[in-house]
Amino acid sequence: MRQAIFAGVLLLLASSLSLPVAVADGTLVLGNNVLHSISVLTPLGPTNPAQAIAIGVGLSGGNPAGEASYLAAEYDPTSSLYGQFLDPDQYEQQFGVPPARFNAAVAWLQSGGLKVQTIPGVSQYLLASGTVAQVQSLLRISIADFHLDWGNFYANTNPPTVPVSLGVIGIAGLNNLEGPRLASKQNLSARPSTPSANMDTGLTAPSDLWSIYHQPANNKGEGQQMAIFGWGTTNNTLSDLRLFEAERGLPAIPVTINYFGAETSITDSIGEVEWDLDTQASTGMAPNAVALNLYFGKAGTDTDLVAAIHGWGADKRGPLQGSASFSGCEEAPGADQLGGTGGVVFTGNPKQDLWEAALRRAVIEGRTMFASTGDTGAGCPLAAIVLNGVTLIPTPWMGYPAVSQYTVGVGGTVLYFNDATATSPASRALEYAWNYTGGGSSLFLAAGSYQNTNPPILLARCATDPHGNPYPSPLPLCRGIPDVSAQSGDILTNGYQITVGGKKDQSGGGTSLSSPLWLGMWTRIQAAGPKKGNGFANFALYAAAQRSPASFFDIGGLSTDTTTNCNGQYCSHVGWDYTTGWGTPDVTNLMTSIAGKTAPTRVTTPNPPPTVTPVISGTTCPGPQIVDAINDAPNDYPAGDGSNMDNLDFVSASFSSPDASTLRVTMTIKNLSAPPPPVNLGGALWAVFWNYNGTTYYARAQSTGALGVGAFTFDDGTFTSNFNPVNQAVHGTATTGPNGTFVIDVPLADVGSPPAGASLTLPFAESHGSFQLVFYTAAADRAPDLGFGASWTVATACP
């Protein structure tokens, strides 16, 4: 798993417990909403008051007690509400923030000069942006700069004060230490023994796991959608997925990218390989699913990611299941100081309540988030200790969000297999618990009712909640993870084949592989279920494990020493354990136990696999190399009304050469009306990308939304994690109206000087629009129709 370190994930706990305190003037001090023990650090000085800052404000729902009761009832087979999962509108009607209080919260933020951004269909979370000075004044806080071993950061030095009448439960974004941070992995893990000569110890392909995990051939996820959660850029995600699908003859799944956050640009590219792994592992297991939706923060912060999860919960037509391959430390009260060479660090994520609210909503709506338990063994990934992504961390805290009772925590295994032959499919030779798989017991989060098994499987009871409030007697069982497991590989050589940056058959591994694998396999199970789905997966998984043991391969149930592996504190054993949960799935048996059948409830026709167009050479004018036959870029402006955003919808793109020194890029848009879409659009871009000699180039049209002459600008250049302009004054023309066009004449010298007959590969077109600081992606989400894997050449002449 690519480890993520959340805000407040440092290594020293608060010296005294700070809880919300009401004061006489009708305000509330959010005592827990500050990095614990920040006072032990000496500030470098005040943070620049003009610096931009974005925050997320969580509001308590209108009926918290009713929400808890409803959740318990809808998963209780004896209740009349059993299986009555709410849709997003029903959730808001029953448990959302009352409109008057919601509007008052918006007005309060605006009174401080902040720009407020709401999430359509969400009343419990608001985004706001402004300057440090404005946030300090509104919340009565001071924000200062600090230094630790790994760099500088800013943080509030005292807890925020808010109007008590608003029901604020927490504020994200008051420090820039928060949010997931991906760490690179090094090849640390070794095999426990030398495998036999007839075992394949290398990388699995999707078809290998179809047979090893006994996935039914008549059900590959028909009628279902999947979600991936992450942040930052996705420059190669779609093109790599298309190459992955084409290599294996898998259908080209439609992909939608939904961004959330107050930033005006998206620049963080650190997760590009992770998103390749997530998309290719999930779709590899459920290739006939009808859609893959990415719910992404613009930045890797709690502020943006909580917004993305809320956005998923509010998506009326969104997936019932998703995967998150990032982790941090759960929130923890107390006064323990741990030693180490990393310097003074803190722990405890003061924004955890905001995460819990968003995840709980998803469970009430019958949705499931699978979450990687981490690659640091029986401890969470602390910044000062994690030297790389695979390290045993001796902390007493578990990785979050996997340890939430509202997610399915997924651990990792090492899988050796017998290769498929002409007469038999691939089969398991050996599978054991990975030594670095995350797993263990929370000290503060109570277990979900699904873990209250008979006989008991959990070892600990929790005395206090994450804020230090005592639990009533009898003390609840503490949440234990993982719930289930799947192949993670050993990072050294064992893992899963993915395509990265156009390079095929690269290695993907860690528990960030295990989680999306489970997403895909659960998607198959959902496909055989009722229209509303089977609800939050853990209730069904725990029931099936106890009712039908053949639903799982019990990793700890083998007797040889090589399969009894530990993660620093816990070892695998017969039955549920803290390293592999119930084990890895027998999908056919599990599906039959849960759904009573394997055939999909809805029969859908998947898209054909992506194809590779033959290279065009000589002087023949090529036709369109990128074609979107669907023409249905979704209209997410301003609140998603179900129609299409025709101004951001590619019809096709083609390449030709009017002379020996020019590459002409022509883009056809479904309706390029003037002003650009929609009338109030703050800006838009339309771009075509291609690869030549290992470098990605682009031609781009942009608009600020202005009318008249000069409404569009054109440039070309190279693309890595960002646009890198070479020529910002490229000649281009725009013809507006239905089937409007951009024609951009790119000097060949700007794009690598390809000679006649050269092949320009990996064509890809995308468009983006912004409105009130919201970033939307349109045409890029229609990957099946964009012709990934096609190629073309520069012709010396065209009529």
C-alpha positions in Angstrom: 0.0 0.0 0.0 1.2 3.5 -0.7 1.1 4.8 2.8 -0.7 8.0 3.6 0.0 10.2 6.7 -2.9 12.3 7.9 -2.9 15.6 9.6 -1.8 15.3 13.2 -0.1 12.1 12.4 3.1 12.9 14.3 4.3 11.2 17.4 3.4 12.9 20.8 0.0 13.0 22.4 -1.8 15.8 24.2 -0.7 16.4 27.7 -4.3 17.0 28.8 -7.6 16.2 27.1 -9.3 19.1 25.3 -13.0 18.8 24.5 -15.6 21.2 23.1 -16.4 23.9 25.7 -19.3 26.3 25.4 -18.7 29.8 26.6 -21.0 32.7 27.7 -21.2 34.5 24.4 -23.0 31.7 22.5 -19.8 30.2 21.0 -18.1 26.9 21.3 -14.4 26.2 21.6 -13.5 23.0 19.6 -10.9 21.9 22.0 -9.9 18.8 20.1 -9.5 20.6 16.8 -5.8 21.4 17.2 -2.7 19.3 16.7 -2.1 17.6 20.1 0.8 19.1 22.0 1.6 21.7 19.4 2.6 23.9 22.3 5.8 22.0 22.8 7.2 23.3 19.5 8.6 26.8 19.1 7.1 28.6 16.1 9.2 30.0 13.3 6.9 32.9 13.3 3.4 33.9 12.2 2.2 32.4 8.9 1.9 35.0 6.1 -1.6 36.5 6.7 -2.1 36.9 2.9 -1.4 33.2 2.3 -4.4 31.3 0.7 -6.0 28.6 2.8 -8.9 26.2 2.3 -10.9 24.7 5.1 -13.7 22.1 5.5 -16.4 22.6 8.1 -18.4 19.6 9.3 -21.9 20.1 10.7 -23.8 17.7 12.9 -26.9 16.1 11.3 -30.4 16.9 12.3 -31.1 13.6 14.1 -28.0 11.8 15.2 -29.8 9.4 17.5 -32.3 8.5 14.8 -29.4 8.0 12.4 -27.8 5.5 14.7 -31.1 3.7 15.2 -31.8 3.5 11.5 -28.4 2.1 10.7 -28.8 -0.7 13.3 -32.3 -1.5 12.1 -31.5 -1.7 8.4 -28.9 -4.3 9.0 -30.9 -6.3 11.5 -32.7 -9.3 9.8 -35.4 -9.2 12.5 -36.3 -5.5 11.8 -39.0 -4.3 9.4 -36.4 -1.8 8.1 -34.0 -4.6 7.1 -32.5 -3.9 3.7 -34.2 -0.6 3.4 -31.1 1.4 2.4 -31.7 5.1 1.9 -31.0 6.9 -1.3 -29.2 10.3 -1.1 -32.4 12.3 -1.1 -34.0 10.1 1.6 -30.8 10.4 3.7 -30.9 14.2 3.5 -34.6 14.4 4.3 -34.2 12.2 7.4 -30.8 13.0 8.8 -29.4 16.1 7.0 -28.8 19.5 8.5 -31.9 21.6 8.7 -31.9 24.3 5.9 -32.0 27.2 8.4 -28.9 26.0 10.2 -27.1 25.1 7.0 -27.8 28.6 5.6 -26.7 30.1 8.8 -23.4 28.3 8.6 -22.9 29.5 5.0 -23.6 33.1 6.1 -21.2 32.8 9.0 -18.4 31.7 6.8 -19.2 34.4 4.2 -19.3 37.0 7.0 -15.6 36.4 7.5 -14.9 37.1 3.9 -14.5 33.5 2.9 -15.7 32.0 -0.4 -18.0 29.1 0.3 -18.4 26.1 -1.9 -21.2 23.6 -1.3 -21.3 20.0 -2.5 -24.6 19.3 -4.3 -26.8 17.0 -2.1 -24.6 17.4 1.0 -25.6 19.5 4.0 -23.1 18.1 6.6 -20.0 19.5 5.0 -18.9 22.9 3.6 -15.8 24.0 1.8 -14.5 27.6 2.3 -11.4 29.4 1.1 -9.7 32.7 1.9 -6.6 34.1 3.4 -4.9 33.1 6.7 -5.9 36.4 8.1 -9.5 35.9 7.3 -9.6 32.4 8.8 -7.7 33.5 11.9 -10.2 36.4 12.5 -13.3 34.3 11.9 -12.2 31.3 14.1 -10.3 33.4 16.8 -7.1 31.4 16.2 -3.5 32.0 15.6 -1.7 30.2 12.8 2.1 29.9 12.9 4.8 28.2 10.9 6.8 25.3 12.4 9.7 23.1 11.5 10.2 19.3 12.0 12.8 17.0 10.6 10.9 16.5 7.3 10.1 20.1 6.6 8.1 23.2 7.4 4.3 23.3 8.0 1.8 25.7 9.4 -0.8 24.9 12.1 -3.3 26.7 14.4 -1.8 27.1 17.9 -5.1 27.3 19.7 -8.5 25.6 19.1 -11.1 27.3 16.9 -14.2 29.1 18.3 -17.5 28.7 16.5 -21.1 29.7 17.1 -22.7 27.0 19.2 -25.9 27.2 17.3 -24.3 25.9 14.1 -23.6 22.5 15.3 -20.0 22.4 14.1 -18.3 19.1 14.8 -14.9 19.9 13.4 -12.8 21.9 10.9 -10.3 20.5 8.5 -7.5 22.4 6.9 -6.2 24.5 9.8 -2.7 23.0 9.2 -1.0 21.8 6.1 0.4 18.7 7.7 -3.0 16.9 7.3 -4.0 14.6 4.5 -2.6 11.5 2.9 1.0 11.5 1.8 2.2 8.7 -0.4 5.6 7.1 0.4 7.6 5.1 -2.1 8.2 1.4 -1.5 11.5 -0.3 -1.4 12.1 -4.0 -1.9 12.4 -5.0 1.7 10.4 -8.1 2.1 11.9 -11.6 1.6 10.2 -14.9 1.1 9.9 -17.2 4.2 11.2 -20.1 2.3 12.4 -21.2 -1.2 9.3 -22.1 -3.2 9.3 -25.3 -5.2 10.4 -25.2 -8.8 7.0 -25.7 -10.3 5.5 -22.6 -8.5 5.2 -19.3 -10.3 6.4 -16.7 -7.7 6.0 -13.8 -10.1 3.2 -11.5 -11.1 -0.4 -12.6 -11.5 -2.7 -11.5 -14.4 -6.4 -10.9 -14.0 -7.2 -14.3 -15.5 -5.0 -16.0 -12.9 -6.9 -14.5 -10.1 -10.2 -15.4 -11.7 -9.5 -19.1 -11.2 -7.3 -18.9 -8.1 -10.1 -17.0 -6.2 -12.8 -19.2 -7.9 -14.7 -16.3 -9.6 -17.7 -17.5 -11.6 -17.3 -17.2 -15.4 -21.0 -16.2 -15.8 -20.7 -13.1 -13.7 -18.0 -10.5 -14.2 -19.8 -7.5 -12.6 -22.6 -6.9 -15.1 -24.7 -3.8 -14.3 -22.5 -2.6 -11.5 -20.3 0.5 -11.0 -17.1 1.0 -9.0 -15.5 3.9 -7.3 -11.8 4.8 -6.7 -10.9 7.4 -4.1 -7.7 9.5 -4.4 -6.4 12.9 -5.2 -4.3 14.9 -7.6 -3.5 14.4 -11.3 -4.5 11.4 -13.4 -2.4 12.1 -16.5 -1.7 8.6 -17.5 -4.5 6.8 -15.6 -6.9 6.5 -18.5 -4.3 5.7 -21.2 -2.6 3.1 -19.1 -5.9 1.5 -18.3 -6.7 1.3 -22.0 -3.4 -0.4 -22.8 -4.0 -2.8 -19.9 -7.4 -3.7 -21.2 -6.2 -4.0 -24.8 -3.4 -6.4 -23.9 -5.8 -8.7 -22.1 -8.8 -8.4 -24.3 -10.9 -6.8 -21.5 -13.8 -4.4 -22.2 -13.1 -0.7 -22.2 -14.9 0.5 -19.1 -16.3 4.0 -19.1 -14.4 6.2 -16.7 -15.6 9.4 -15.0 -13.4 11.7 -12.9 -15.0 13.9 -10.3 -12.9 16.5 -8.5 -13.6 18.1 -5.2 -11.8 21.0 -3.5 -11.4 24.7 -3.4 -8.0 24.8 -5.2 -7.9 26.5 -8.6 -5.4 24.0 -10.0 -4.5 20.3 -9.7 -0.7 19.7 -9.4 0.0 16.8 -7.1 1.1 13.9 -9.3 2.6 11.7 -6.6 -0.2 9.2 -6.8 -0.1 8.4 -10.5 1.2 4.9 -10.1 -1.3 4.2 -7.3 -4.2 5.2 -9.5 -2.9 2.9 -12.2 -2.9 0.0 -9.7 -6.3 0.9 -8.3 -8.1 1.1 -11.7 -6.5 -1.9 -13.2 -6.9 -4.2 -10.2 -10.6 -3.4 -9.7 -11.5 -3.6 -13.4 -9.4 -6.7 -13.9 -11.6 -8.5 -11.3 -14.9 -7.0 -12.7 -14.3 -6.4 -16.3 -17.9 -6.3 -17.3 -18.9 -3.5 -14.8 -20.6 -0.6 -16.6 -18.6 2.3 -15.1 -15.6 3.3 -13.0 -16.0 6.6 -11.2 -13.0 8.4 -9.6 -13.9 10.6 -6.7 -10.8 12.7 -6.2 -9.7 15.6 -4.0 -7.8 18.2 -5.9 -5.2 18.1 -3.2 -4.2 15.3 -0.8 -5.8 16.8 2.3 -8.5 15.8 4.7 -10.4 18.9 3.5 -10.7 17.6 -0.1 -10.9 13.9 0.6 -13.8 14.2 3.1 -15.5 16.3 0.4 -14.9 13.6 -2.2 -16.4 10.9 0.1 -19.5 13.1 0.7 -19.7 13.6 -3.0 -19.8 9.8 -3.5 -22.6 9.5 -0.9 -24.6 12.2 -2.6 -24.2 10.8 -6.1 -27.7 9.5 -6.9 -26.5 7.3 -9.8 -23.1 6.5 -8.2 -21.4 3.2 -7.4 -22.4 1.1 -4.4 -18.8 0.1 -3.8 -15.4 1.8 -3.9 -11.8 1.4 -2.8 -9.3 3.7 -0.9 -5.6 2.7 -1.0 -4.3 5.2 1.5 -3.9 5.2 5.3 -2.9 7.2 8.3 -3.2 7.0 12.1 -6.4 6.8 13.9 -7.2 9.5 16.4 -5.9 8.8 19.9 -6.2 10.7 23.2 -3.7 10.5 26.1 -0.3 11.8 27.2 2.1 9.2 26.1 5.4 10.3 24.5 7.3 7.8 22.4 11.0 8.0 21.7 12.7 7.8 18.3 15.1 9.7 16.1 12.4 11.5 14.1 12.2 14.5 16.4 9.2 15.7 18.2 6.0 14.4 16.5 2.4 14.1 17.4 -0.4 11.7 16.8 -4.2 11.8 16.6 -6.2 13.0 13.6 -8.5 15.7 15.0 -10.5 15.5 11.7 -11.6 11.9 12.2 -15.1 12.9 13.2 -15.5 14.4 9.7 -14.4 11.2 8.1 -16.7 9.1 10.3 -19.8 11.2 9.3 -19.1 10.8 5.6 -18.4 7.0 5.9 -21.4 6.4 8.1 -23.7 8.0 5.5 -22.3 5.7 2.9 -23.2 2.6 5.1 -26.7 3.9 5.7 -27.1 4.2 1.9 -26.0 0.6 1.5 -22.5 1.5 0.1 -19.2 -0.1 0.8 -15.7 1.4 1.0 -12.8 -1.2 0.9 -9.7 0.3 2.6 -6.1 -0.9 2.6 -5.0 -1.7 6.1 -1.5 -0.5 5.3 2.0 -1.9 4.8 3.5 -1.1 8.3 2.4 -4.2 10.2 0.6 -3.9 13.5 1.0 -0.1 13.7 0.1 3.0 11.7 2.4 4.9 9.4 4.0 7.7 11.4 6.0 10.3 9.5 9.0 10.3 11.6 9.5 6.5 11.6 8.4 5.4 8.1 11.6 5.3 6.1 9.7 4.0 3.1 6.3 2.5 2.3 7.1 -1.0 3.8 8.3 -0.8 7.4 7.1 -2.4 10.6 5.9 0.4 12.9 5.7 -0.3 16.6 2.8 2.1 17.4 -0.3 1.2 19.4 -2.6 2.7 16.8 -4.2 1.3 13.6 -4.4 2.7 10.1 -7.3 4.9 9.3 -9.8 4.8 7.5 -9.5 0.9 7.4 -10.0 0.8 11.2 -13.3 2.6 11.0 -16.3 0.3 11.6 -17.8 1.9 8.4 -15.1 0.4 6.0 -14.0 -3.0 5.1 -10.3 -3.3 6.1 -8.4 -5.4 3.6 -5.1 -7.1 4.5 -2.5 -8.6 2.2 -1.1 -12.0 1.3 1.7 -13.4 -0.7 0.4 -15.8 -3.4 2.4 -18.4 -5.4 0.5 -20.2 -8.1 0.6 -22.9 -10.7 0.5 -21.4 -14.2 -2.5 -22.0 -16.4 -2.0 -24.7 -19.1 -4.0 -25.8 -22.1 -6.1 -28.1 -20.0 -6.3 -26.3 -16.6 -6.6 -22.8 -15.3 -4.1 -21.2 -12.9 -4.4 -22.5 -9.3 -3.1 -21.7 -5.8 0.2 -23.3 -4.9 0.8 -21.4 -1.7 -0.7 -18.3 0.0 0.3 -16.9 3.3 0.0 -13.7 5.4 2.3 -11.0 4.2 4.7 -10.0 7.0 4.0 -6.3 6.5 0.3 -6.4 6.2 -1.6 -3.9 8.4 -3.7 -5.5 11.1 -4.4 -5.3 14.8 -6.8 -3.8 17.3 -7.9 -0.2 17.8 -7.7 1.1 21.4 -10.5 3.6 21.0 -12.9 2.8 18.1 -15.7 0.4 19.0 -16.3 -2.6 16.7 -19.3 -2.8 14.5 -22.0 -5.1 15.5 -21.0 -7.6 12.8 -17.8 -8.3 14.8 -19.8 -9.3 17.9 -19.6 -13.0 17.0 -20.2 -16.1 19.0 -17.7 -17.4 19.8 -15.9 -14.1 20.1 -13.1 -13.3 17.7 -11.9 -10.0 19.1 -9.4 -9.8 22.0 -9.8 -6.2 23.5 -12.4 -3.9 24.9 -12.2 -0.1 24.6 -12.3 2.1 27.7 -12.6 5.5 26.0 -13.5 6.8 22.6 -11.0 8.7 20.4 -11.6 11.9 22.3 -11.0 10.3 25.7 -14.7 10.1 26.8 -15.3 6.9 28.8 -17.5 4.3 27.2 -20.5 3.2 29.2 -20.5 -0.2 30.8 -20.3 -2.9 29.5 -17.3 -1.7 27.6 -17.5 -2.3 23.8 -15.3 -4.6 21.9 -12.5 -2.7 20.1 -12.6 -2.7 16.3 -10.2 -5.3 14.8 -8.7 -5.4 11.3 -8.4 -6.7 8.7 -11.9 -8.0 7.8 -10.7 -9.9 4.7 -7.5 -10.1 2.6 -6.3 -10.7 -0.9 -3.0 -10.8 -2.8 -0.6 -8.0 -1.9 2.6 -9.6 -3.0 5.8 -9.4 -1.1 6.9 -6.2 -3.0 10.2 -8.0 -4.0 8.9 -9.9 -7.1 5.4 -11.1 -6.3 2.4 -9.0 -7.1 0.0 -8.1 -10.0 0.7 -7.0 -13.6 -0.2 -3.4 -14.4 0.7 -0.9 -17.1 2.5 2.2 -15.9 3.3 5.2 -18.1 2.7 3.1 -21.2 5.0 0.3 -20.0 3.3 -3.1 -19.8 3.6 -5.8 -17.2 5.0 -3.7 -14.4 4.6 -4.8 -10.7 1.9 -3.6 -8.5 1.7 -4.7 -4.9 1.0 -3.9 -1.2 -2.3 -3.8 0.5 -3.1 -1.0 -2.0 -3.5 -3.9 -4.5 -5.5 -6.0 -2.0 -8.2 -3.4 -1.6 -9.1 -2.8 -5.2 -9.0 -6.5 -5.9 -11.7 -6.9 -3.3 -13.6 -4.0 -4.8 -13.7 -5.9 -8.1 -14.6 -9.2 -6.5 -17.4 -7.7 -4.4 -18.7 -6.0 -7.5 -19.3 -9.4 -9.0 -21.1 -10.5 -5.9 -23.2 -7.4 -6.0 -24.1 -8.1 -9.6 -25.9 -11.3 -8.5 -27.8 -9.4 -5.7 -30.9 -7.3 -5.6 -31.3 -3.9 -7.2 -30.5 -2.0 -4.0 -27.5 -4.3 -3.5 -26.5 -6.3 -0.4 -25.7 -3.2 1.7 -22.4 -2.5 3.5 -20.3 -5.6 2.8 -19.1 -6.4 6.3 -22.5 -7.6 7.5 -22.8 -10.0 4.6 -19.1 -11.1 4.8 -19.1 -11.9 8.5 -22.5 -13.8 8.2 -21.2 -15.8 5.3 -17.9 -16.7 7.0 -19.8 -18.1 10.0 -22.6 -19.7 7.9 -20.5 -21.1 5.1 -16.7 -21.5 5.9 -16.1 -22.6 2.3 -16.7 -18.9 1.3 -13.1 -18.2 2.3 -9.6 -19.7 2.0 -8.4 -19.7 5.6 -4.9 -18.3 5.3 -4.0 -19.3 8.9 -5.7 -22.7 8.6 -2.6 -24.4 7.0 -0.3 -26.3 9.3 3.1 -25.6 7.8 5.4 -23.0 9.4 5.8 -21.0 6.2 2.1 -20.1 6.3 2.0 -19.0 9.9 3.2 -15.4 9.5 3.2 -12.4 11.8 3.1 -8.7 11.2 5.2 -7.6 14.1 2.6 -8.4 16.8 -0.1 -10.6 15.5 0.1 -14.0 13.7 -2.2 -15.8 11.4 -4.1 -18.7 12.8 -7.2 -20.8 12.1 -10.3 -18.7 11.8 -10.5 -14.9 11.8 -7.3 -13.3 12.8 -5.6 -9.8 13.0 -3.4 -10.4 9.9 -5.8 -11.7 7.3 -9.3 -11.5 8.8 -11.4 -14.3 7.4 -8.9 -14.9 4.6 -9.1 -14.7 0.9 -12.3 -15.3 -1.0 -13.8 -18.2 -2.8 -15.9 -15.8 -4.8 -18.3 -18.4 -6.2 -19.1 -19.9 -2.8 -19.3 -16.5 -1.2 -21.6 -15.2 -3.9 -23.8 -18.3 -3.6 -23.9 -17.9 0.2 -24.9 -14.2 0.0 -27.0 -14.0 -3.2 -28.2 -17.5 -3.6 -26.9 -17.6 -7.2 -24.1 -16.6 -9.4 -25.9 -15.3 -12.5 -26.0 -11.5 -12.7 -29.4 -9.8 -12.0 -28.9 -7.4 -14.8 -27.5 -8.5 -18.1 -25.5 -5.8 -19.8 -23.3 -5.7 -22.9 -19.8 -4.5 -22.1 -17.9 -2.3 -24.5 -15.5 -4.0 -26.9 -11.8 -4.0 -25.9 -9.7 -1.1 -27.1 -8.1 -1.6 -30.5 -4.9 -0.5 -32.0 -5.3 1.3 -35.3 -2.7 0.5 -38.0 -0.1 3.1 -38.5 -0.9 5.5 -41.4 2.1 6.4 -43.5 2.9 8.2 -46.8 0.8 11.1 -48.0 -2.6 9.7 -47.2 -4.7 12.1 -45.0 -5.7 10.2 -41.9 -9.3 10.3 -40.6 -10.1 10.9 -37.0 -7.8 9.0 -34.7 -9.8 9.8 -31.6 -13.6 9.2 -31.8 -16.2 9.5 -29.1 -19.3 7.8 -30.4 -21.4 8.4 -27.3 -21.1 12.2 -27.1 -22.5 12.3 -23.6 -20.0 14.3 -21.4 -22.0 14.7 -18.2 -23.2 18.1 -17.1 -21.9 18.6 -13.6 -22.6 22.3 -13.8 -23.7 23.7 -11.5 -25.4 20.9 -9.6 -25.7 18.0 -12.1 -29.1 18.0 -13.7 -28.7 14.8 -15.7 -28.1 16.6 -19.1 -24.9 16.7 -21.0 -22.3 19.4 -21.2 -22.0 19.6 -25.0 -19.4 22.3 -25.0 -16.9 20.0 -23.3 -17.8 16.9 -25.3 -15.4 15.7 -27.9 -16.8 14.2 -31.1 -13.4 13.4 -32.6 -9.9 14.5 -33.1 -7.6 14.0 -36.1 -4.1 14.7 -37.2 -2.7 15.6 -40.5 0.2 17.6 -42.1 -0.5 20.5 -44.4 3.2 20.8 -45.0 6.5 19.1 -44.1 7.0 21.3 -41.0 3.5 21.3 -39.4 1.3 18.9 -37.5 -2.3 20.0 -37.7 -4.6 18.9 -34.8 -8.3 19.2 -35.4 -10.8 18.8 -32.5 -14.5 18.6 -33.2 -16.7 19.5 -30.2 -20.4 18.5 -30.0 -21.5 22.1 -29.6 -18.8 24.7 -29.2 -21.1 27.7 -28.6 -20.0 31.2 -27.7 -19.4 32.1 -25.0 -17.8 28.8 -24.0 -19.9 26.5 -21.8 -21.7 27.3 -19.7 -22.4 31.1 -19.8 -20.9 31.6 -16.4 -18.0 29.2 -16.9 -14.9 30.6 -15.4 -12.6 28.9 -17.8 -12.1 25.8 -20.0 -9.5 23.8 -21.9 -9.6 21.3 -24.7 -6.4 19.3 -25.2 -5.1 16.4 -27.3 -2.1 14.4 -26.2 0.2 11.9 -28.0 3.5 10.2 -27.4 6.6 10.3 -29.6 10.0 8.7 -28.6 8.9 8.4 -25.0 7.8 12.0 -24.5 4.2 13.1 -24.1 3.2 16.2 -26.2 0.0 18.2 -26.4 -1.9 20.8 -28.4 -4.4 22.8 -26.3 -7.1 25.4 -26.7 -8.2 27.5 -23.7 -10.8 30.0 -22.9 -11.5 32.3 -20.0 -15.2 32.4 -20.9 -15.0 35.8 -22.6 -17.0 36.8 -25.6 -15.7 38.0 -29.0 -12.3 38.1 -30.6 -9.6 36.6 -28.4 -11.9 34.3 -26.6 -9.6 31.3 -27.3 -5.8 30.9 -26.9 -3.7 28.1 -28.2 -0.4 26.5 -27.1 1.7 23.3 -27.4 4.3 21.7 -25.3 5.3 18.6 -23.3 3.3 17.1 -20.5 4.6 15.4 -17.4 2.6 16.0 -14.3 1.7 19.4 -15.7 1.4 21.3 -18.9 4.9 22.5 -19.9 4.3 25.1 -22.7 6.9 25.3 -25.5 5.0 27.7 -27.7 2.3 29.8 -26.1 1.4 31.6 -29.4 0.6 28.7 -31.6 -1.7 29.5 -34.6 -5.2 28.2 -34.1 -8.7 28.9 -35.1 -12.1 28.2 -33.5 -15.4 27.6 -35.3 -18.2 27.8 -32.8 -21.6 26.1 -32.9 -22.8 22.5 -33.3 -19.8 20.3 -34.3 -17.6 23.3 -33.8 -13.9 22.8 -34.3 -10.5 23.9 -33.1 -7.7 23.7 -35.7 -4.2 24.1 -34.2 -1.1 24.1 -36.4 1.7 22.8 -34.3 5.3 23.3 -35.6 6.9 19.9 -35.7 10.0 21.4 -34.1 7.9 22.0 -30.9 7.0 18.3 -30.6 10.2 16.4 -31.3 10.5 16.9 -35.0 9.0 13.6 -36.1 9.9 12.7 -39.7 7.5 11.5 -42.3 6.3 8.0 -41.5 7.0 8.4 -37.7 4.4 6.9 -35.3 2.7 9.1 -32.8 1.1 6.8 -30.2 -1.3 6.8 -27.3 -3.7 9.5 -28.5 -5.9 10.9 -25.8 -8.3 13.9 -25.7 -9.7 15.6 -22.6 -11.6 18.7 -21.7 -12.0 20.6 -18.4 -14.2 23.4 -17.2 -14.2 25.4 -13.9 -17.1 27.2 -12.3 -16.9 28.9 -8.9 -13.6 27.1 -8.2 -15.2 23.7 -8.9 -13.2 21.6 -11.4 -15.1 19.3 -13.8 -13.9 16.8 -16.3 -16.0 16.0 -19.3 -14.8 14.3 -22.4 -11.8 12.5 -20.7 -14.3 10.3 -19.0 -15.5 8.6 -22.1 -12.5 6.4 -22.5 -14.0 3.5 -24.5 -14.7 5.9 -27.4 -11.5 7.8 -27.3 -9.5 5.3 -29.2 -6.7 4.6 -26.7 -4.0 2.5 -28.2 -4.5 3.9 -31.6 -1.5 5.3 -33.5 -1.0 7.6 -36.4 1.9 9.2 -38.3 2.9 12.5 -39.7 2.2 12.7 -43.5 4.3 14.8 -45.7 1.4 16.2 -47.7 -2.4 16.3 -47.5 -4.8 17.5 -50.2 
